[in-house]
Amino acid sequence: MRVIAKRTLKNFWTVHRDCEQSLKSWYHEALRARWANVNELKKDYPSASILKNKRICFNIKGNNYRLIVKINFDYQIIWVRLIGTHSEYDKIDANNI
């Protein structure tokens, strides 16, 4: 898949060094992925939460951080919408960000 907004991830791991390896791993796994639908994604990431409006929430670094993405399976594109701490996640509407 094509992942849009790697810079967002990089900016985050520059500040939160403890999640750098986890975010890099997720990024490279997502690049290699060819998920056709949510069911295929859930095989690789069973703890991912399926949200409204084509959003998916991934737990990063043992659930210390949350990564919200929007996925278009037909075009194989992932848009990074938010990477943040739990408190940052709690302040937003993950279905519409």
mmCIF file as gemmi writes it, N, C-alpha and C atoms, coordinates in Angstrom:
data_model
loop_
_atom_site.group_PDB
_atom_site.id
_atom_site.type_symbol
_atom_site.label_atom_id
_atom_site.label_alt_id
_atom_site.label_comp_id
_atom_site.label_asym_id
_atom_site.label_entity_id
_atom_site.label_seq_id
_atom_site.pdbx_PDB_ins_code
_atom_site.Cartn_x
_atom_site.Cartn_y
_atom_site.Cartn_z
_atom_site.occupancy
_atom_site.B_iso_or_equiv
_atom_site.pdbx_formal_charge
_atom_site.auth_seq_id
_atom_site.auth_asym_id
_atom_site.pdbx_PDB_model_num
ATOM 1 N N . MET Axp A 1 ? 0.839 -1.174 0 1 0 ? 1 A 1
ATOM 2 C CA . MET Axp A 1 ? 0 0 0 1 0 ? 1 A 1
ATOM 3 C C . MET Axp A 1 ? 0.887 1.242 0 1 0 ? 1 A 1
ATOM 4 N N . ARG Axp A 2 ? 0.315 2.307 -0.433 1 0 ? 2 A 1
ATOM 5 C CA . ARG Axp A 2 ? 1.004 3.595 -0.396 1 0 ? 2 A 1
ATOM 6 C C . ARG Axp A 2 ? 0.593 4.304 0.892 1 0 ? 2 A 1
ATOM 7 N N . VAL Axp A 3 ? 1.571 4.768 1.653 1 0 ? 3 A 1
ATOM 8 C CA . VAL Axp A 3 ? 1.3 5.452 2.918 1 0 ? 3 A 1
ATOM 9 C C . VAL Axp A 3 ? 1.61 6.929 2.735 1 0 ? 3 A 1
ATOM 10 N N . ILE Axp A 4 ? 0.582 7.744 2.932 1 0 ? 4 A 1
ATOM 11 C CA . ILE Axp A 4 ? 0.739 9.191 2.78 1 0 ? 4 A 1
ATOM 12 C C . ILE Axp A 4 ? 0.9 9.821 4.162 1 0 ? 4 A 1
ATOM 13 N N . ALA Axp A 5 ? 1.924 10.639 4.263 1 0 ? 5 A 1
ATOM 14 C CA . ALA Axp A 5 ? 2.234 11.425 5.462 1 0 ? 5 A 1
ATOM 15 C C . ALA Axp A 5 ? 3.229 10.719 6.375 1 0 ? 5 A 1
ATOM 16 N N . LYS Axp A 6 ? 4.263 10.129 5.772 1 0 ? 6 A 1
ATOM 17 C CA . LYS Axp A 6 ? 5.336 9.563 6.6 1 0 ? 6 A 1
ATOM 18 C C . LYS Axp A 6 ? 5.951 10.646 7.483 1 0 ? 6 A 1
ATOM 19 N N . ARG Axp A 7 ? 6.005 11.866 6.972 1 0 ? 7 A 1
ATOM 20 C CA . ARG Axp A 7 ? 6.589 12.963 7.751 1 0 ? 7 A 1
ATOM 21 C C . ARG Axp A 7 ? 5.873 13.122 9.095 1 0 ? 7 A 1
ATOM 22 N N . THR Axp A 8 ? 4.559 12.918 9.113 1 0 ? 8 A 1
ATOM 23 C CA . THR Axp A 8 ? 3.805 12.997 10.369 1 0 ? 8 A 1
ATOM 24 C C . THR Axp A 8 ? 4.332 11.973 11.366 1 0 ? 8 A 1
ATOM 25 N N . LEU Axp A 9 ? 4.578 10.76 10.889 1 0 ? 9 A 1
ATOM 26 C CA . LEU Axp A 9 ? 5.12 9.712 11.757 1 0 ? 9 A 1
ATOM 27 C C . LEU Axp A 9 ? 6.519 10.089 12.239 1 0 ? 9 A 1
ATOM 28 N N . LYS Axp A 10 ? 7.349 10.541 11.315 1 0 ? 10 A 1
ATOM 29 C CA . LYS Axp A 10 ? 8.729 10.899 11.656 1 0 ? 10 A 1
ATOM 30 C C . LYS Axp A 10 ? 8.771 12.038 12.67 1 0 ? 10 A 1
ATOM 31 N N . ASN Axp A 11 ? 7.941 13.044 12.471 1 0 ? 11 A 1
ATOM 32 C CA . ASN Axp A 11 ? 7.89 14.157 13.429 1 0 ? 11 A 1
ATOM 33 C C . ASN Axp A 11 ? 7.498 13.668 14.816 1 0 ? 11 A 1
ATOM 34 N N . PHE Axp A 12 ? 6.581 12.7 14.859 1 0 ? 12 A 1
ATOM 35 C CA . PHE Axp A 12 ? 6.128 12.182 16.147 1 0 ? 12 A 1
ATOM 36 C C . PHE Axp A 12 ? 7.229 11.382 16.828 1 0 ? 12 A 1
ATOM 37 N N . TRP Axp A 13 ? 7.896 10.482 16.089 1 0 ? 13 A 1
ATOM 38 C CA . TRP Axp A 13 ? 8.921 9.671 16.738 1 0 ? 13 A 1
ATOM 39 C C . TRP Axp A 13 ? 10.166 10.478 17.082 1 0 ? 13 A 1
ATOM 40 N N . THR Axp A 14 ? 10.333 11.634 16.478 1 0 ? 14 A 1
ATOM 41 C CA . THR Axp A 14 ? 11.438 12.507 16.862 1 0 ? 14 A 1
ATOM 42 C C . THR Axp A 14 ? 11.226 13.041 18.277 1 0 ? 14 A 1
ATOM 43 N N . VAL Axp A 15 ? 9.982 13.286 18.626 1 0 ? 15 A 1
ATOM 44 C CA . VAL Axp A 15 ? 9.635 13.773 19.967 1 0 ? 15 A 1
ATOM 45 C C . VAL Axp A 15 ? 9.473 12.61 20.945 1 0 ? 15 A 1
ATOM 46 N N . HIS Axp A 16 ? 8.841 11.534 20.496 1 0 ? 16 A 1
ATOM 47 C CA . HIS Axp A 16 ? 8.553 10.357 21.333 1 0 ? 16 A 1
ATOM 48 C C . HIS Axp A 16 ? 9.463 9.212 20.881 1 0 ? 16 A 1
ATOM 49 N N . ARG Axp A 17 ? 10.711 9.285 21.276 1 0 ? 17 A 1
ATOM 50 C CA . ARG Axp A 17 ? 11.732 8.331 20.816 1 0 ? 17 A 1
ATOM 51 C C . ARG Axp A 17 ? 11.38 6.871 21.124 1 0 ? 17 A 1
ATOM 52 N N . ASP Axp A 18 ? 10.627 6.641 22.184 1 0 ? 18 A 1
ATOM 53 C CA . ASP Axp A 18 ? 10.323 5.268 22.575 1 0 ? 18 A 1
ATOM 54 C C . ASP Axp A 18 ? 9.449 4.53 21.566 1 0 ? 18 A 1
ATOM 55 N N . CYS Axp A 19 ? 8.8 5.245 20.653 1 0 ? 19 A 1
ATOM 56 C CA . CYS Axp A 19 ? 7.933 4.575 19.683 1 0 ? 19 A 1
ATOM 57 C C . CYS Axp A 19 ? 8.532 4.544 18.278 1 0 ? 19 A 1
ATOM 58 N N . GLU Axp A 20 ? 9.758 5.006 18.119 1 0 ? 20 A 1
ATOM 59 C CA . GLU Axp A 20 ? 10.355 5.083 16.777 1 0 ? 20 A 1
ATOM 60 C C . GLU Axp A 20 ? 10.376 3.722 16.084 1 0 ? 20 A 1
ATOM 61 N N . GLN Axp A 21 ? 10.894 2.701 16.749 1 0 ? 21 A 1
ATOM 62 C CA . GLN Axp A 21 ? 10.978 1.381 16.107 1 0 ? 21 A 1
ATOM 63 C C . GLN Axp A 21 ? 9.597 0.817 15.792 1 0 ? 21 A 1
ATOM 64 N N . SER Axp A 22 ? 8.651 0.986 16.693 1 0 ? 22 A 1
ATOM 65 C CA . SER Axp A 22 ? 7.292 0.479 16.464 1 0 ? 22 A 1
ATOM 66 C C . SER Axp A 22 ? 6.643 1.163 15.269 1 0 ? 22 A 1
ATOM 67 N N . LEU Axp A 23 ? 6.803 2.476 15.167 1 0 ? 23 A 1
ATOM 68 C CA . LEU Axp A 23 ? 6.222 3.201 14.033 1 0 ? 23 A 1
ATOM 69 C C . LEU Axp A 23 ? 6.914 2.847 12.726 1 0 ? 23 A 1
ATOM 70 N N . LYS Axp A 24 ? 8.227 2.697 12.754 1 0 ? 24 A 1
ATOM 71 C CA . LYS Axp A 24 ? 8.941 2.292 11.542 1 0 ? 24 A 1
ATOM 72 C C . LYS Axp A 24 ? 8.507 0.898 11.099 1 0 ? 24 A 1
ATOM 73 N N . SER Axp A 25 ? 8.338 -0.002 12.045 1 0 ? 25 A 1
ATOM 74 C CA . SER Axp A 25 ? 7.875 -1.356 11.711 1 0 ? 25 A 1
ATOM 75 C C . SER Axp A 25 ? 6.488 -1.317 11.091 1 0 ? 25 A 1
ATOM 76 N N . TRP Axp A 26 ? 5.571 -0.564 11.719 1 0 ? 26 A 1
ATOM 77 C CA . TRP Axp A 26 ? 4.219 -0.456 11.155 1 0 ? 26 A 1
ATOM 78 C C . TRP Axp A 26 ? 4.284 0.121 9.742 1 0 ? 26 A 1
ATOM 79 N N . TYR Axp A 27 ? 5.064 1.164 9.545 1 0 ? 27 A 1
ATOM 80 C CA . TYR Axp A 27 ? 5.172 1.826 8.247 1 0 ? 27 A 1
ATOM 81 C C . TYR Axp A 27 ? 5.651 0.845 7.175 1 0 ? 27 A 1
ATOM 82 N N . HIS Axp A 28 ? 6.702 0.103 7.459 1 0 ? 28 A 1
ATOM 83 C CA . HIS Axp A 28 ? 7.241 -0.826 6.461 1 0 ? 28 A 1
ATOM 84 C C . HIS Axp A 28 ? 6.299 -2.007 6.212 1 0 ? 28 A 1
ATOM 85 N N . GLU Axp A 29 ? 5.613 -2.467 7.245 1 0 ? 29 A 1
ATOM 86 C CA . GLU Axp A 29 ? 4.613 -3.524 7.058 1 0 ? 29 A 1
ATOM 87 C C . GLU Axp A 29 ? 3.459 -3.017 6.2 1 0 ? 29 A 1
ATOM 88 N N . ALA Axp A 30 ? 3.035 -1.793 6.43 1 0 ? 30 A 1
ATOM 89 C CA . ALA Axp A 30 ? 1.939 -1.213 5.646 1 0 ? 30 A 1
ATOM 90 C C . ALA Axp A 30 ? 2.348 -1.036 4.187 1 0 ? 30 A 1
ATOM 91 N N . LEU Axp A 31 ? 3.591 -0.639 3.935 1 0 ? 31 A 1
ATOM 92 C CA . LEU Axp A 31 ? 4.062 -0.501 2.554 1 0 ? 31 A 1
ATOM 93 C C . LEU Axp A 31 ? 4.008 -1.826 1.802 1 0 ? 31 A 1
ATOM 94 N N . ARG Axp A 32 ? 4.344 -2.909 2.492 1 0 ? 32 A 1
ATOM 95 C CA . ARG Axp A 32 ? 4.345 -4.236 1.861 1 0 ? 32 A 1
ATOM 96 C C . ARG Axp A 32 ? 2.951 -4.846 1.747 1 0 ? 32 A 1
ATOM 97 N N . ALA Axp A 33 ? 2.03 -4.366 2.543 1 0 ? 33 A 1
ATOM 98 C CA . ALA Axp A 33 ? 0.684 -4.958 2.593 1 0 ? 33 A 1
ATOM 99 C C . ALA Axp A 33 ? -0.075 -4.749 1.287 1 0 ? 33 A 1
ATOM 100 N N . ARG Axp A 34 ? -0.945 -5.686 0.993 1 0 ? 34 A 1
ATOM 101 C CA . ARG Axp A 34 ? -1.847 -5.601 -0.159 1 0 ? 34 A 1
ATOM 102 C C . ARG Axp A 34 ? -3.262 -5.981 0.295 1 0 ? 34 A 1
ATOM 103 N N . TRP Axp A 35 ? -3.688 -5.365 1.401 1 0 ? 35 A 1
ATOM 104 C CA . TRP Axp A 35 ? -4.996 -5.684 1.953 1 0 ? 35 A 1
ATOM 105 C C . TRP Axp A 35 ? -6.09 -5.302 0.967 1 0 ? 35 A 1
ATOM 106 N N . ALA Axp A 36 ? -6.999 -6.207 0.735 1 0 ? 36 A 1
ATOM 107 C CA . ALA Axp A 36 ? -8.127 -5.932 -0.157 1 0 ? 36 A 1
ATOM 108 C C . ALA Axp A 36 ? -9.329 -5.404 0.611 1 0 ? 36 A 1
ATOM 109 N N . ASN Axp A 37 ? -9.345 -5.651 1.919 1 0 ? 37 A 1
ATOM 110 C CA . ASN Axp A 37 ? -10.485 -5.235 2.737 1 0 ? 37 A 1
ATOM 111 C C . ASN Axp A 37 ? -10.1 -5.28 4.215 1 0 ? 37 A 1
ATOM 112 N N . VAL Axp A 38 ? -11.029 -4.891 5.052 1 0 ? 38 A 1
ATOM 113 C CA . VAL Axp A 38 ? -10.792 -4.843 6.498 1 0 ? 38 A 1
ATOM 114 C C . VAL Axp A 38 ? -10.498 -6.232 7.054 1 0 ? 38 A 1
ATOM 115 N N . ASN Axp A 39 ? -11.163 -7.246 6.539 1 0 ? 39 A 1
ATOM 116 C CA . ASN Axp A 39 ? -10.941 -8.599 7.054 1 0 ? 39 A 1
ATOM 117 C C . ASN Axp A 39 ? -9.492 -9.043 6.867 1 0 ? 39 A 1
ATOM 118 N N . GLU Axp A 40 ? -8.906 -8.72 5.731 1 0 ? 40 A 1
ATOM 119 C CA . GLU Axp A 40 ? -7.502 -9.07 5.504 1 0 ? 40 A 1
ATOM 120 C C . GLU Axp A 40 ? -6.583 -8.281 6.433 1 0 ? 40 A 1
ATOM 121 N N . LEU Axp A 41 ? -6.886 -7.017 6.641 1 0 ? 41 A 1
ATOM 122 C CA . LEU Axp A 41 ? -6.103 -6.204 7.568 1 0 ? 41 A 1
ATOM 123 C C . LEU Axp A 41 ? -6.162 -6.796 8.973 1 0 ? 41 A 1
ATOM 124 N N . LYS Axp A 42 ? -7.338 -7.212 9.404 1 0 ? 42 A 1
ATOM 125 C CA . LYS Axp A 42 ? -7.518 -7.761 10.753 1 0 ? 42 A 1
ATOM 126 C C . LYS Axp A 42 ? -6.747 -9.066 10.949 1 0 ? 42 A 1
ATOM 127 N N . LYS Axp A 43 ? -6.462 -9.788 9.873 1 0 ? 43 A 1
ATOM 128 C CA . LYS Axp A 43 ? -5.634 -10.996 10 1 0 ? 43 A 1
ATOM 129 C C . LYS Axp A 43 ? -4.223 -10.629 10.449 1 0 ? 43 A 1
ATOM 130 N N . ASP Axp A 44 ? -3.712 -9.518 9.938 1 0 ? 44 A 1
ATOM 131 C CA . ASP Axp A 44 ? -2.373 -9.059 10.312 1 0 ? 44 A 1
ATOM 132 C C . ASP Axp A 44 ? -2.37 -8.249 11.605 1 0 ? 44 A 1
ATOM 133 N N . TYR Axp A 45 ? -3.447 -7.523 11.855 1 0 ? 45 A 1
ATOM 134 C CA . TYR Axp A 45 ? -3.552 -6.653 13.033 1 0 ? 45 A 1
ATOM 135 C C . TYR Axp A 45 ? -4.876 -6.913 13.752 1 0 ? 45 A 1
ATOM 136 N N . PRO Axp A 46 ? -4.975 -8.029 14.469 1 0 ? 46 A 1
ATOM 137 C CA . PRO Axp A 46 ? -6.246 -8.358 15.126 1 0 ? 46 A 1
ATOM 138 C C . PRO Axp A 46 ? -6.692 -7.344 16.177 1 0 ? 46 A 1
ATOM 139 N N . SER Axp A 47 ? -5.761 -6.585 16.745 1 0 ? 47 A 1
ATOM 140 C CA . SER Axp A 47 ? -6.154 -5.605 17.768 1 0 ? 47 A 1
ATOM 141 C C . SER Axp A 47 ? -6.544 -4.252 17.174 1 0 ? 47 A 1
ATOM 142 N N . ALA Axp A 48 ? -6.428 -4.097 15.862 1 0 ? 48 A 1
ATOM 143 C CA . ALA Axp A 48 ? -6.824 -2.831 15.227 1 0 ? 48 A 1
ATOM 144 C C . ALA Axp A 48 ? -8.326 -2.625 15.397 1 0 ? 48 A 1
ATOM 145 N N . SER Axp A 49 ? -8.714 -1.395 15.664 1 0 ? 49 A 1
ATOM 146 C CA . SER Axp A 49 ? -10.134 -1.06 15.825 1 0 ? 49 A 1
ATOM 147 C C . SER Axp A 49 ? -10.661 -0.457 14.534 1 0 ? 49 A 1
ATOM 148 N N . ILE Axp A 50 ? -11.788 -0.979 14.082 1 0 ? 50 A 1
ATOM 149 C CA . ILE Axp A 50 ? -12.423 -0.477 12.873 1 0 ? 50 A 1
ATOM 150 C C . ILE Axp A 50 ? -13.373 0.642 13.283 1 0 ? 50 A 1
ATOM 151 N N . LEU Axp A 51 ? -13.155 1.817 12.748 1 0 ? 51 A 1
ATOM 152 C CA . LEU Axp A 51 ? -13.968 2.987 13.065 1 0 ? 51 A 1
ATOM 153 C C . LEU Axp A 51 ? -14.849 3.341 11.872 1 0 ? 51 A 1
ATOM 154 N N . LYS Axp A 52 ? -15.651 4.37 12.028 1 0 ? 52 A 1
ATOM 155 C CA . LYS Axp A 52 ? -16.485 4.854 10.925 1 0 ? 52 A 1
ATOM 156 C C . LYS Axp A 52 ? -15.632 5.594 9.902 1 0 ? 52 A 1
ATOM 157 N N . ASN Axp A 53 ? -16.223 5.838 8.743 1 0 ? 53 A 1
ATOM 158 C CA . ASN Axp A 53 ? -15.601 6.655 7.696 1 0 ? 53 A 1
ATOM 159 C C . ASN Axp A 53 ? -14.241 6.133 7.233 1 0 ? 53 A 1
ATOM 160 N N . LYS Axp A 54 ? -14.136 4.809 7.149 1 0 ? 54 A 1
ATOM 161 C CA . LYS Axp A 54 ? -12.926 4.14 6.636 1 0 ? 54 A 1
ATOM 162 C C . LYS Axp A 54 ? -11.696 4.382 7.497 1 0 ? 54 A 1
ATOM 163 N N . ARG Axp A 55 ? -11.908 4.681 8.773 1 0 ? 55 A 1
ATOM 164 C CA . ARG Axp A 55 ? -10.797 4.9 9.694 1 0 ? 55 A 1
ATOM 165 C C . ARG Axp A 55 ? -10.462 3.598 10.424 1 0 ? 55 A 1
ATOM 166 N N . ILE Axp A 56 ? -9.178 3.444 10.703 1 0 ? 56 A 1
ATOM 167 C CA . ILE Axp A 56 ? -8.683 2.312 11.476 1 0 ? 56 A 1
ATOM 168 C C . ILE Axp A 56 ? -7.788 2.88 12.571 1 0 ? 56 A 1
ATOM 169 N N . CYS Axp A 57 ? -7.892 2.317 13.77 1 0 ? 57 A 1
ATOM 170 C CA . CYS Axp A 57 ? -7.039 2.72 14.883 1 0 ? 57 A 1
ATOM 171 C C . CYS Axp A 57 ? -6.088 1.564 15.205 1 0 ? 57 A 1
ATOM 172 N N . PHE Axp A 58 ? -4.797 1.835 15.11 1 0 ? 58 A 1
ATOM 173 C CA . PHE Axp A 58 ? -3.769 0.859 15.453 1 0 ? 58 A 1
ATOM 174 C C . PHE Axp A 58 ? -3.168 1.233 16.798 1 0 ? 58 A 1
ATOM 175 N N . ASN Axp A 59 ? -2.926 0.226 17.612 1 0 ? 59 A 1
ATOM 176 C CA . ASN Axp A 59 ? -2.215 0.429 18.871 1 0 ? 59 A 1
ATOM 177 C C . ASN Axp A 59 ? -0.727 0.33 18.574 1 0 ? 59 A 1
ATOM 178 N N . ILE Axp A 60 ? 0.018 1.32 18.989 1 0 ? 60 A 1
ATOM 179 C CA . ILE Axp A 60 ? 1.452 1.379 18.717 1 0 ? 60 A 1
ATOM 180 C C . ILE Axp A 60 ? 2.236 1.253 20.022 1 0 ? 60 A 1
ATOM 181 N N . LYS Axp A 61 ? 3.285 0.483 19.966 1 0 ? 61 A 1
ATOM 182 C CA . LYS Axp A 61 ? 4.178 0.244 21.107 1 0 ? 61 A 1
ATOM 183 C C . LYS Axp A 61 ? 3.407 -0.237 22.331 1 0 ? 61 A 1
ATOM 184 N N . GLY Axp A 62 ? 2.809 -1.401 22.167 1 0 ? 62 A 1
ATOM 185 C CA . GLY Axp A 62 ? 2.105 -2.008 23.294 1 0 ? 62 A 1
ATOM 186 C C . GLY Axp A 62 ? 0.947 -1.185 23.791 1 0 ? 62 A 1
ATOM 187 N N . ASN Axp A 63 ? 0.26 -0.52 22.884 1 0 ? 63 A 1
ATOM 188 C CA . ASN Axp A 63 ? -0.917 0.281 23.204 1 0 ? 63 A 1
ATOM 189 C C . ASN Axp A 63 ? -0.57 1.568 23.961 1 0 ? 63 A 1
ATOM 190 N N . ASN Axp A 64 ? 0.677 2.019 23.867 1 0 ? 64 A 1
ATOM 191 C CA . ASN Axp A 64 ? 1.049 3.297 24.487 1 0 ? 64 A 1
ATOM 192 C C . ASN Axp A 64 ? 0.629 4.489 23.641 1 0 ? 64 A 1
ATOM 193 N N . TYR Axp A 65 ? 0.5 4.27 22.343 1 0 ? 65 A 1
ATOM 194 C CA . TYR Axp A 65 ? 0.137 5.331 21.405 1 0 ? 65 A 1
ATOM 195 C C . TYR Axp A 65 ? -0.95 4.827 20.473 1 0 ? 65 A 1
ATOM 196 N N . ARG Axp A 66 ? -1.648 5.77 19.86 1 0 ? 66 A 1
ATOM 197 C CA . ARG Axp A 66 ? -2.706 5.425 18.907 1 0 ? 66 A 1
ATOM 198 C C . ARG Axp A 66 ? -2.398 6.047 17.557 1 0 ? 66 A 1
ATOM 199 N N . LEU Axp A 67 ? -2.549 5.246 16.526 1 0 ? 67 A 1
ATOM 200 C CA . LEU Axp A 67 ? -2.358 5.698 15.155 1 0 ? 67 A 1
ATOM 201 C C . LEU Axp A 67 ? -3.692 5.562 14.433 1 0 ? 67 A 1
ATOM 202 N N . ILE Axp A 68 ? -4.232 6.684 13.965 1 0 ? 68 A 1
ATOM 203 C CA . ILE Axp A 68 ? -5.485 6.682 13.212 1 0 ? 68 A 1
ATOM 204 C C . ILE Axp A 68 ? -5.147 6.903 11.749 1 0 ? 68 A 1
ATOM 205 N N . VAL Axp A 69 ? -5.651 6.012 10.908 1 0 ? 69 A 1
ATOM 206 C CA . VAL Axp A 69 ? -5.44 6.143 9.466 1 0 ? 69 A 1
ATOM 207 C C . VAL Axp A 69 ? -6.776 6.019 8.754 1 0 ? 69 A 1
ATOM 208 N N . LYS Axp A 70 ? -6.81 6.523 7.548 1 0 ? 70 A 1
ATOM 209 C CA . LYS Axp A 70 ? -7.95 6.331 6.655 1 0 ? 70 A 1
ATOM 210 C C . LYS Axp A 70 ? -7.421 5.486 5.503 1 0 ? 70 A 1
ATOM 211 N N . ILE Axp A 71 ? -8.165 4.443 5.136 1 0 ? 71 A 1
ATOM 212 C CA . ILE Axp A 71 ? -7.69 3.529 4.097 1 0 ? 71 A 1
ATOM 213 C C . ILE Axp A 71 ? -8.684 3.447 2.952 1 0 ? 71 A 1
ATOM 214 N N . ASN Axp A 72 ? -8.151 3.548 1.748 1 0 ? 72 A 1
ATOM 215 C CA . ASN Axp A 72 ? -8.916 3.258 0.54 1 0 ? 72 A 1
ATOM 216 C C . ASN Axp A 72 ? -8.338 1.962 -0.013 1 0 ? 72 A 1
ATOM 217 N N . PHE Axp A 73 ? -9.045 0.866 0.223 1 0 ? 73 A 1
ATOM 218 C CA . PHE Axp A 73 ? -8.557 -0.446 -0.191 1 0 ? 73 A 1
ATOM 219 C C . PHE Axp A 73 ? -8.517 -0.585 -1.711 1 0 ? 73 A 1
ATOM 220 N N . ASP Axp A 74 ? -9.466 0.015 -2.409 1 0 ? 74 A 1
ATOM 221 C CA . ASP Axp A 74 ? -9.495 -0.087 -3.874 1 0 ? 74 A 1
ATOM 222 C C . ASP Axp A 74 ? -8.247 0.511 -4.508 1 0 ? 74 A 1
ATOM 223 N N . TYR Axp A 75 ? -7.808 1.647 -3.991 1 0 ? 75 A 1
ATOM 224 C CA . TYR Axp A 75 ? -6.637 2.331 -4.541 1 0 ? 75 A 1
ATOM 225 C C . TYR Axp A 75 ? -5.349 2.031 -3.776 1 0 ? 75 A 1
ATOM 226 N N . GLN Axp A 76 ? -5.46 1.224 -2.711 1 0 ? 76 A 1
ATOM 227 C CA . GLN Axp A 76 ? -4.292 0.819 -1.921 1 0 ? 76 A 1
ATOM 228 C C . GLN Axp A 76 ? -3.55 2.025 -1.327 1 0 ? 76 A 1
ATOM 229 N N . ILE Axp A 77 ? -4.317 2.933 -0.733 1 0 ? 77 A 1
ATOM 230 C CA . ILE Axp A 77 ? -3.741 4.14 -0.137 1 0 ? 77 A 1
ATOM 231 C C . ILE Axp A 77 ? -4.123 4.229 1.342 1 0 ? 77 A 1
ATOM 232 N N . ILE Axp A 78 ? -3.139 4.562 2.157 1 0 ? 78 A 1
ATOM 233 C CA . ILE Axp A 78 ? -3.344 4.817 3.585 1 0 ? 78 A 1
ATOM 234 C C . ILE Axp A 78 ? -2.963 6.27 3.853 1 0 ? 78 A 1
ATOM 235 N N . TRP Axp A 79 ? -3.882 7.005 4.459 1 0 ? 79 A 1
ATOM 236 C CA . TRP Axp A 79 ? -3.6 8.383 4.88 1 0 ? 79 A 1
ATOM 237 C C . TRP Axp A 79 ? -3.449 8.394 6.397 1 0 ? 79 A 1
ATOM 238 N N . VAL Axp A 80 ? -2.323 8.855 6.885 1 0 ? 80 A 1
ATOM 239 C CA . VAL Axp A 80 ? -2.135 9.009 8.326 1 0 ? 80 A 1
ATOM 240 C C . VAL Axp A 80 ? -2.941 10.227 8.758 1 0 ? 80 A 1
ATOM 241 N N . ARG Axp A 81 ? -3.865 10.015 9.676 1 0 ? 81 A 1
ATOM 242 C CA . ARG Axp A 81 ? -4.722 11.103 10.146 1 0 ? 81 A 1
ATOM 243 C C . ARG Axp A 81 ? -4.246 11.644 11.493 1 0 ? 81 A 1
ATOM 244 N N . LEU Axp A 82 ? -3.753 10.746 12.372 1 0 ? 82 A 1
ATOM 245 C CA . LEU Axp A 82 ? -3.285 11.172 13.696 1 0 ? 82 A 1
ATOM 246 C C . LEU Axp A 82 ? -2.382 10.1 14.273 1 0 ? 82 A 1
ATOM 247 N N . ILE Axp A 83 ? -1.321 10.529 14.901 1 0 ? 83 A 1
ATOM 248 C CA . ILE Axp A 83 ? -0.546 9.661 15.785 1 0 ? 83 A 1
ATOM 249 C C . ILE Axp A 83 ? -0.438 10.431 17.081 1 0 ? 83 A 1
ATOM 250 N N . GLY Axp A 84 ? -0.809 9.788 18.181 1 0 ? 84 A 1
ATOM 251 C CA . GLY Axp A 84 ? -0.801 10.518 19.437 1 0 ? 84 A 1
ATOM 252 C C . GLY Axp A 84 ? -0.86 9.621 20.651 1 0 ? 84 A 1
ATOM 253 N N . THR Axp A 85 ? -0.783 10.258 21.791 1 0 ? 85 A 1
ATOM 254 C CA . THR Axp A 85 ? -0.915 9.566 23.065 1 0 ? 85 A 1
ATOM 255 C C . THR Axp A 85 ? -2.4 9.279 23.304 1 0 ? 85 A 1
ATOM 256 N N . HIS Axp A 86 ? -2.677 8.51 24.328 1 0 ? 86 A 1
ATOM 257 C CA . HIS Axp A 86 ? -4.074 8.233 24.663 1 0 ? 86 A 1
ATOM 258 C C . HIS Axp A 86 ? -4.826 9.512 25.022 1 0 ? 86 A 1
ATOM 259 N N . SER Axp A 87 ? -4.188 10.409 25.742 1 0 ? 87 A 1
ATOM 260 C CA . SER Axp A 87 ? -4.882 11.651 26.115 1 0 ? 87 A 1
ATOM 261 C C . SER Axp A 87 ? -5.168 12.506 24.884 1 0 ? 87 A 1
ATOM 262 N N . GLU Axp A 88 ? -4.258 12.524 23.916 1 0 ? 88 A 1
ATOM 263 C CA . GLU Axp A 88 ? -4.512 13.258 22.668 1 0 ? 88 A 1
ATOM 264 C C . GLU Axp A 88 ? -5.638 12.6 21.88 1 0 ? 88 A 1
ATOM 265 N N . TYR Axp A 89 ? -5.634 11.282 21.856 1 0 ? 89 A 1
ATOM 266 C CA . TYR Axp A 89 ? -6.679 10.527 21.163 1 0 ? 89 A 1
ATOM 267 C C . TYR Axp A 89 ? -8.048 10.803 21.786 1 0 ? 89 A 1
ATOM 268 N N . ASP Axp A 90 ? -8.095 10.863 23.1 1 0 ? 90 A 1
ATOM 269 C CA . ASP Axp A 90 ? -9.364 11.087 23.802 1 0 ? 90 A 1
ATOM 270 C C . ASP Axp A 90 ? -9.973 12.454 23.506 1 0 ? 90 A 1
ATOM 271 N N . LYS Axp A 91 ? -9.173 13.399 23.043 1 0 ? 91 A 1
ATOM 272 C CA . LYS Axp A 91 ? -9.653 14.757 22.775 1 0 ? 91 A 1
ATOM 273 C C . LYS Axp A 91 ? -10.206 14.948 21.361 1 0 ? 91 A 1
ATOM 274 N N . ILE Axp A 92 ? -10.087 13.936 20.515 1 0 ? 92 A 1
ATOM 275 C CA . ILE Axp A 92 ? -10.508 14.098 19.119 1 0 ? 92 A 1
ATOM 276 C C . ILE Axp A 92 ? -11.658 13.146 18.794 1 0 ? 92 A 1
ATOM 277 N N . ASP Axp A 93 ? -12.305 13.4 17.68 1 0 ? 93 A 1
ATOM 278 C CA . ASP Axp A 93 ? -13.315 12.485 17.152 1 0 ? 93 A 1
ATOM 279 C C . ASP Axp A 93 ? -12.625 11.628 16.094 1 0 ? 93 A 1
ATOM 280 N N . ALA Axp A 94 ? -12.203 10.445 16.486 1 0 ? 94 A 1
ATOM 281 C CA . ALA Axp A 94 ? -11.411 9.582 15.601 1 0 ? 94 A 1
ATOM 282 C C . ALA Axp A 94 ? -12.157 9.187 14.331 1 0 ? 94 A 1
ATOM 283 N N . ASN Axp A 95 ? -13.474 9.213 14.372 1 0 ? 95 A 1
ATOM 284 C CA . ASN Axp A 95 ? -14.261 8.849 13.189 1 0 ? 95 A 1
ATOM 285 C C . ASN Axp A 95 ? -14.24 9.926 12.114 1 0 ? 95 A 1
ATOM 286 N N . ASN Axp A 96 ? -13.876 11.13 12.494 1 0 ? 96 A 1
ATOM 287 C CA . ASN Axp A 96 ? -13.952 12.236 11.533 1 0 ? 96 A 1
ATOM 288 C C . ASN Axp A 96 ? -12.652 13.008 11.346 1 0 ? 96 A 1
ATOM 289 N N . ILE Axp A 97 ? -11.62 12.614 12.024 1 0 ? 97 A 1
ATOM 290 C CA . ILE Axp A 97 ? -10.359 13.349 11.888 1 0 ? 97 A 1
ATOM 291 C C . ILE Axp A 97 ? -9.726 13.081 10.526 1 0 ? 97 A 1
